[in-house]
Amino acid sequence: MENIQIVITAILAGLLTYVISIKLEKGAVFGSAVVVLLSGLFLPHFFENGSLLAVVATTASYAGMVAGKNVPSLVEMGVVGLITGVVFILAQPVYLGVGGKLGVIGAIACLTWIGMKKAYEMTFVQRKEKASQRTASRMQ
């Protein structure tokens, strides 16, 4: 149950940061700050593991600071939030107390999604374009 809460928190915090930063055009730092502040104030009071969820929200807010050209839609940001939650769960017992861990998790989530998109484009989109070009050249 805790892992589900972590993933849901990561998705929602990432989306909220993204909306404030990109859609409302308030900037990435402001968007992240609002999410971190609100999660730190409210989550510990409403959930038994609220302190952990506030840390997850902080991590996802770092991922939500991604540039709009790299993650152009809310759906894609939701996927980045999902990746953030999963990576957070996997990295939870590793490097306890080491600084920068949350930002690195956010960066890993963003880079994973961007890499997945690039791999898809290189594999399927370019192959489809080449097939279309071959078909067009045969018809001429």
VOKE-438767 format. One record per residue (C-alpha): residue number from 1; residue in three letters; chain; x, y, z. Coordinates in Angstrom, 3 decimals. Example, Ala and Ser with C-alpha at 12.3 -4.5 7.8 and 13.67 -1.06 7.14 Angstrom:
BEGIN
<site><n>1</n><res>ala</res><chain>A</chain><X>12.300</X><Y>-4.500</Y><Z>7.800</Z></site>
<site><n>2</n><res>ser</res><chain>A</chain><X>13.670</X><Y>-1.060</Y><Z>7.140</Z></site>
This chain:
BEGIN
<site><n>1</n><res>met</res><chain>A</chain><X>0.000</X><Y>0.000</Y><Z>0.000</Z></site>
<site><n>2</n><res>glu</res><chain>A</chain><X>2.869</X><Y>2.352</Y><Z>0.793</Z></site>
<site><n>3</n><res>asn</res><chain>A</chain><X>4.355</X><Y>1.877</Y><Z>-2.682</Z></site>
<site><n>4</n><res>ile</res><chain>A</chain><X>1.034</X><Y>2.829</Y><Z>-4.295</Z></site>
<site><n>5</n><res>gln</res><chain>A</chain><X>0.928</X><Y>5.989</Y><Z>-2.186</Z></site>
<site><n>6</n><res>ile</res><chain>A</chain><X>4.487</X><Y>6.803</Y><Z>-3.228</Z></site>
<site><n>7</n><res>val</res><chain>A</chain><X>3.734</X><Y>6.415</Y><Z>-6.936</Z></site>
<site><n>8</n><res>ile</res><chain>A</chain><X>0.482</X><Y>8.403</Y><Z>-6.747</Z></site>
<site><n>9</n><res>thr</res><chain>A</chain><X>2.192</X><Y>11.175</Y><Z>-4.772</Z></site>
<site><n>10</n><res>ala</res><chain>A</chain><X>5.029</X><Y>11.302</Y><Z>-7.305</Z></site>
<site><n>11</n><res>ile</res><chain>A</chain><X>2.630</X><Y>11.559</Y><Z>-10.235</Z></site>
<site><n>12</n><res>leu</res><chain>A</chain><X>0.504</X><Y>14.279</Y><Z>-8.614</Z></site>
<site><n>13</n><res>ala</res><chain>A</chain><X>3.456</X><Y>16.326</Y><Z>-7.343</Z></site>
<site><n>14</n><res>gly</res><chain>A</chain><X>5.197</X><Y>16.141</Y><Z>-10.710</Z></site>
<site><n>15</n><res>leu</res><chain>A</chain><X>2.047</X><Y>17.189</Y><Z>-12.519</Z></site>
<site><n>16</n><res>leu</res><chain>A</chain><X>1.376</X><Y>20.071</Y><Z>-10.132</Z></site>
<site><n>17</n><res>thr</res><chain>A</chain><X>4.930</X><Y>21.374</Y><Z>-10.487</Z></site>
<site><n>18</n><res>tyr</res><chain>A</chain><X>4.699</X><Y>21.061</Y><Z>-14.272</Z></site>
<site><n>19</n><res>val</res><chain>A</chain><X>1.375</X><Y>22.915</Y><Z>-14.400</Z></site>
<site><n>20</n><res>ile</res><chain>A</chain><X>2.659</X><Y>25.783</Y><Z>-12.261</Z></site>
<site><n>21</n><res>ser</res><chain>A</chain><X>5.959</X><Y>25.948</Y><Z>-14.124</Z></site>
<site><n>22</n><res>ile</res><chain>A</chain><X>4.906</X><Y>25.428</Y><Z>-17.758</Z></site>
<site><n>23</n><res>lys</res><chain>A</chain><X>1.158</X><Y>25.926</Y><Z>-18.093</Z></site>
<site><n>24</n><res>leu</res><chain>A</chain><X>0.884</X><Y>28.885</Y><Z>-15.689</Z></site>
<site><n>25</n><res>glu</res><chain>A</chain><X>4.319</X><Y>30.171</Y><Z>-16.785</Z></site>
<site><n>26</n><res>lys</res><chain>A</chain><X>5.517</X><Y>30.847</Y><Z>-13.228</Z></site>
<site><n>27</n><res>gly</res><chain>A</chain><X>8.891</X><Y>29.161</Y><Z>-13.646</Z></site>
<site><n>28</n><res>ala</res><chain>A</chain><X>10.372</X><Y>25.884</Y><Z>-12.550</Z></site>
<site><n>29</n><res>val</res><chain>A</chain><X>11.824</X><Y>27.077</Y><Z>-9.242</Z></site>
<site><n>30</n><res>phe</res><chain>A</chain><X>8.570</X><Y>28.697</Y><Z>-8.137</Z></site>
<site><n>31</n><res>gly</res><chain>A</chain><X>6.549</X><Y>25.632</Y><Z>-9.162</Z></site>
<site><n>32</n><res>ser</res><chain>A</chain><X>8.838</X><Y>23.297</Y><Z>-7.259</Z></site>
<site><n>33</n><res>ala</res><chain>A</chain><X>8.894</X><Y>25.569</Y><Z>-4.206</Z></site>
<site><n>34</n><res>val</res><chain>A</chain><X>5.099</X><Y>25.684</Y><Z>-4.008</Z></site>
<site><n>35</n><res>val</res><chain>A</chain><X>4.803</X><Y>21.899</Y><Z>-4.222</Z></site>
<site><n>36</n><res>val</res><chain>A</chain><X>7.552</X><Y>21.289</Y><Z>-1.660</Z></site>
<site><n>37</n><res>leu</res><chain>A</chain><X>6.059</X><Y>23.823</Y><Z>0.757</Z></site>
<site><n>38</n><res>leu</res><chain>A</chain><X>2.515</X><Y>22.480</Y><Z>0.470</Z></site>
<site><n>39</n><res>ser</res><chain>A</chain><X>3.576</X><Y>18.850</Y><Z>0.720</Z></site>
<site><n>40</n><res>gly</res><chain>A</chain><X>5.775</X><Y>19.569</Y><Z>3.734</Z></site>
<site><n>41</n><res>leu</res><chain>A</chain><X>2.972</X><Y>21.433</Y><Z>5.492</Z></site>
<site><n>42</n><res>phe</res><chain>A</chain><X>0.062</X><Y>19.112</Y><Z>4.771</Z></site>
<site><n>43</n><res>leu</res><chain>A</chain><X>1.127</X><Y>15.539</Y><Z>3.999</Z></site>
<site><n>44</n><res>pro</res><chain>A</chain><X>2.613</X><Y>14.759</Y><Z>7.456</Z></site>
<site><n>45</n><res>his</res><chain>A</chain><X>-0.665</X><Y>15.774</Y><Z>9.087</Z></site>
<site><n>46</n><res>phe</res><chain>A</chain><X>-2.976</X><Y>13.718</Y><Z>6.873</Z></site>
<site><n>47</n><res>phe</res><chain>A</chain><X>-1.038</X><Y>10.493</Y><Z>6.312</Z></site>
<site><n>48</n><res>glu</res><chain>A</chain><X>0.696</X><Y>8.128</Y><Z>8.692</Z></site>
<site><n>49</n><res>asn</res><chain>A</chain><X>3.737</X><Y>8.070</Y><Z>6.416</Z></site>
<site><n>50</n><res>gly</res><chain>A</chain><X>3.286</X><Y>11.723</Y><Z>5.444</Z></site>
<site><n>51</n><res>ser</res><chain>A</chain><X>6.913</X><Y>12.655</Y><Z>6.038</Z></site>
<site><n>52</n><res>leu</res><chain>A</chain><X>8.015</X><Y>10.053</Y><Z>3.507</Z></site>
<site><n>53</n><res>leu</res><chain>A</chain><X>5.350</X><Y>11.236</Y><Z>1.057</Z></site>
<site><n>54</n><res>ala</res><chain>A</chain><X>6.593</X><Y>14.819</Y><Z>1.468</Z></site>
<site><n>55</n><res>val</res><chain>A</chain><X>10.066</X><Y>13.609</Y><Z>0.467</Z></site>
<site><n>56</n><res>val</res><chain>A</chain><X>8.553</X><Y>11.822</Y><Z>-2.532</Z></site>
<site><n>57</n><res>ala</res><chain>A</chain><X>6.688</X><Y>14.998</Y><Z>-3.519</Z></site>
<site><n>58</n><res>thr</res><chain>A</chain><X>9.938</X><Y>16.934</Y><Z>-3.256</Z></site>
<site><n>59</n><res>thr</res><chain>A</chain><X>11.657</X><Y>14.431</Y><Z>-5.534</Z></site>
<site><n>60</n><res>ala</res><chain>A</chain><X>8.826</X><Y>14.571</Y><Z>-8.068</Z></site>
<site><n>61</n><res>ser</res><chain>A</chain><X>8.846</X><Y>18.366</Y><Z>-7.973</Z></site>
<site><n>62</n><res>tyr</res><chain>A</chain><X>12.465</X><Y>18.237</Y><Z>-9.137</Z></site>
<site><n>63</n><res>ala</res><chain>A</chain><X>11.392</X><Y>16.053</Y><Z>-12.035</Z></site>
<site><n>64</n><res>gly</res><chain>A</chain><X>8.533</X><Y>18.490</Y><Z>-12.727</Z></site>
<site><n>65</n><res>met</res><chain>A</chain><X>11.092</X><Y>21.229</Y><Z>-13.332</Z></site>
<site><n>66</n><res>val</res><chain>A</chain><X>11.819</X><Y>19.696</Y><Z>-16.744</Z></site>
<site><n>67</n><res>ala</res><chain>A</chain><X>11.727</X><Y>21.945</Y><Z>-19.803</Z></site>
<site><n>68</n><res>gly</res><chain>A</chain><X>8.492</X><Y>22.005</Y><Z>-21.765</Z></site>
<site><n>69</n><res>lys</res><chain>A</chain><X>10.277</X><Y>21.118</Y><Z>-25.002</Z></site>
<site><n>70</n><res>asn</res><chain>A</chain><X>11.511</X><Y>17.847</Y><Z>-23.468</Z></site>
<site><n>71</n><res>val</res><chain>A</chain><X>8.179</X><Y>16.878</Y><Z>-21.906</Z></site>
<site><n>72</n><res>pro</res><chain>A</chain><X>5.536</X><Y>18.740</Y><Z>-23.916</Z></site>
<site><n>73</n><res>ser</res><chain>A</chain><X>2.325</X><Y>17.343</Y><Z>-22.398</Z></site>
<site><n>74</n><res>leu</res><chain>A</chain><X>0.661</X><Y>16.512</Y><Z>-19.105</Z></site>
<site><n>75</n><res>val</res><chain>A</chain><X>0.398</X><Y>12.853</Y><Z>-20.100</Z></site>
<site><n>76</n><res>glu</res><chain>A</chain><X>4.146</X><Y>12.667</Y><Z>-20.607</Z></site>
<site><n>77</n><res>met</res><chain>A</chain><X>4.702</X><Y>14.421</Y><Z>-17.281</Z></site>
<site><n>78</n><res>gly</res><chain>A</chain><X>2.446</X><Y>11.841</Y><Z>-15.658</Z></site>
<site><n>79</n><res>val</res><chain>A</chain><X>4.702</X><Y>9.114</Y><Z>-17.046</Z></site>
<site><n>80</n><res>val</res><chain>A</chain><X>7.771</X><Y>10.950</Y><Z>-15.731</Z></site>
<site><n>81</n><res>gly</res><chain>A</chain><X>6.058</X><Y>11.121</Y><Z>-12.332</Z></site>
<site><n>82</n><res>leu</res><chain>A</chain><X>5.392</X><Y>7.388</Y><Z>-12.497</Z></site>
<site><n>83</n><res>ile</res><chain>A</chain><X>9.042</X><Y>6.716</Y><Z>-13.316</Z></site>
<site><n>84</n><res>thr</res><chain>A</chain><X>10.057</X><Y>9.001</Y><Z>-10.439</Z></site>
<site><n>85</n><res>gly</res><chain>A</chain><X>7.928</X><Y>7.024</Y><Z>-8.003</Z></site>
<site><n>86</n><res>val</res><chain>A</chain><X>9.298</X><Y>3.684</Y><Z>-9.162</Z></site>
<site><n>87</n><res>val</res><chain>A</chain><X>12.920</X><Y>4.871</Y><Z>-9.051</Z></site>
<site><n>88</n><res>phe</res><chain>A</chain><X>12.315</X><Y>6.359</Y><Z>-5.586</Z></site>
<site><n>89</n><res>ile</res><chain>A</chain><X>11.003</X><Y>3.006</Y><Z>-4.335</Z></site>
<site><n>90</n><res>leu</res><chain>A</chain><X>13.996</X><Y>1.168</Y><Z>-5.804</Z></site>
<site><n>91</n><res>ala</res><chain>A</chain><X>16.539</X><Y>3.694</Y><Z>-4.480</Z></site>
<site><n>92</n><res>gln</res><chain>A</chain><X>15.000</X><Y>4.115</Y><Z>-1.024</Z></site>
<site><n>93</n><res>pro</res><chain>A</chain><X>17.406</X><Y>1.787</Y><Z>0.833</Z></site>
<site><n>94</n><res>val</res><chain>A</chain><X>20.465</X><Y>3.002</Y><Z>-1.106</Z></site>
<site><n>95</n><res>tyr</res><chain>A</chain><X>22.780</X><Y>5.865</Y><Z>-0.144</Z></site>
<site><n>96</n><res>leu</res><chain>A</chain><X>20.884</X><Y>6.912</Y><Z>2.949</Z></site>
<site><n>97</n><res>gly</res><chain>A</chain><X>21.885</X><Y>10.413</Y><Z>4.009</Z></site>
<site><n>98</n><res>val</res><chain>A</chain><X>23.821</X><Y>11.170</Y><Z>0.835</Z></site>
<site><n>99</n><res>gly</res><chain>A</chain><X>23.121</X><Y>14.654</Y><Z>-0.496</Z></site>
<site><n>100</n><res>gly</res><chain>A</chain><X>21.669</X><Y>15.139</Y><Z>-3.966</Z></site>
<site><n>101</n><res>lys</res><chain>A</chain><X>19.856</X><Y>11.807</Y><Z>-4.084</Z></site>
<site><n>102</n><res>leu</res><chain>A</chain><X>16.407</X><Y>13.336</Y><Z>-4.677</Z></site>
<site><n>103</n><res>gly</res><chain>A</chain><X>17.568</X><Y>15.568</Y><Z>-7.504</Z></site>
<site><n>104</n><res>val</res><chain>A</chain><X>19.397</X><Y>12.672</Y><Z>-9.118</Z></site>
<site><n>105</n><res>ile</res><chain>A</chain><X>16.230</X><Y>10.558</Y><Z>-8.971</Z></site>
<site><n>106</n><res>gly</res><chain>A</chain><X>14.284</X><Y>13.389</Y><Z>-10.639</Z></site>
<site><n>107</n><res>ala</res><chain>A</chain><X>16.948</X><Y>13.717</Y><Z>-13.335</Z></site>
<site><n>108</n><res>ile</res><chain>A</chain><X>17.020</X><Y>9.946</Y><Z>-13.899</Z></site>
<site><n>109</n><res>ala</res><chain>A</chain><X>13.247</X><Y>9.921</Y><Z>-14.369</Z></site>
<site><n>110</n><res>cys</res><chain>A</chain><X>13.351</X><Y>12.747</Y><Z>-16.916</Z></site>
<site><n>111</n><res>leu</res><chain>A</chain><X>16.307</X><Y>11.318</Y><Z>-18.814</Z></site>
<site><n>112</n><res>thr</res><chain>A</chain><X>14.713</X><Y>7.861</Y><Z>-18.842</Z></site>
<site><n>113</n><res>trp</res><chain>A</chain><X>11.556</X><Y>9.218</Y><Z>-20.441</Z></site>
<site><n>114</n><res>ile</res><chain>A</chain><X>13.461</X><Y>11.357</Y><Z>-22.957</Z></site>
<site><n>115</n><res>gly</res><chain>A</chain><X>15.627</X><Y>8.352</Y><Z>-23.837</Z></site>
<site><n>116</n><res>met</res><chain>A</chain><X>12.578</X><Y>6.126</Y><Z>-24.279</Z></site>
<site><n>117</n><res>lys</res><chain>A</chain><X>11.037</X><Y>8.676</Y><Z>-26.652</Z></site>
<site><n>118</n><res>lys</res><chain>A</chain><X>14.247</X><Y>8.970</Y><Z>-28.678</Z></site>
<site><n>119</n><res>ala</res><chain>A</chain><X>14.617</X><Y>5.182</Y><Z>-28.906</Z></site>
<site><n>120</n><res>tyr</res><chain>A</chain><X>11.003</X><Y>4.882</Y><Z>-30.091</Z></site>
<site><n>121</n><res>glu</res><chain>A</chain><X>11.519</X><Y>7.575</Y><Z>-32.715</Z></site>
<site><n>122</n><res>met</res><chain>A</chain><X>14.753</X><Y>6.013</Y><Z>-33.949</Z></site>
<site><n>123</n><res>thr</res><chain>A</chain><X>13.225</X><Y>2.558</Y><Z>-34.125</Z></site>
<site><n>124</n><res>phe</res><chain>A</chain><X>9.719</X><Y>3.074</Y><Z>-35.440</Z></site>
<site><n>125</n><res>val</res><chain>A</chain><X>9.265</X><Y>6.589</Y><Z>-36.818</Z></site>
<site><n>126</n><res>gln</res><chain>A</chain><X>12.445</X><Y>6.678</Y><Z>-38.912</Z></site>
<site><n>127</n><res>arg</res><chain>A</chain><X>11.825</X><Y>3.143</Y><Z>-40.168</Z></site>
<site><n>128</n><res>lys</res><chain>A</chain><X>8.306</X><Y>4.145</Y><Z>-41.193</Z></site>
<site><n>129</n><res>glu</res><chain>A</chain><X>9.614</X><Y>7.267</Y><Z>-42.973</Z></site>
<site><n>130</n><res>lys</res><chain>A</chain><X>12.211</X><Y>5.231</Y><Z>-44.868</Z></site>
<site><n>131</n><res>ala</res><chain>A</chain><X>9.555</X><Y>2.746</Y><Z>-45.959</Z></site>
<site><n>132</n><res>ser</res><chain>A</chain><X>7.363</X><Y>5.623</Y><Z>-47.174</Z></site>
<site><n>133</n><res>gln</res><chain>A</chain><X>10.276</X><Y>7.094</Y><Z>-49.127</Z></site>
<site><n>134</n><res>arg</res><chain>A</chain><X>11.019</X><Y>3.742</Y><Z>-50.761</Z></site>
<site><n>135</n><res>thr</res><chain>A</chain><X>7.383</X><Y>3.324</Y><Z>-51.733</Z></site>
<site><n>136</n><res>ala</res><chain>A</chain><X>7.244</X><Y>6.854</Y><Z>-53.166</Z></site>
<site><n>137</n><res>ser</res><chain>A</chain><X>10.459</X><Y>6.342</Y><Z>-55.187</Z></site>
<site><n>138</n><res>arg</res><chain>A</chain><X>9.126</X><Y>3.070</Y><Z>-56.633</Z></site>
<site><n>139</n><res>met</res><chain>A</chain><X>5.940</X><Y>4.764</Y><Z>-57.822</Z></site>
<site><n>140</n><res>gln</res><chain>A</chain><X>7.865</X><Y>7.412</Y><Z>-59.749</Z></site>
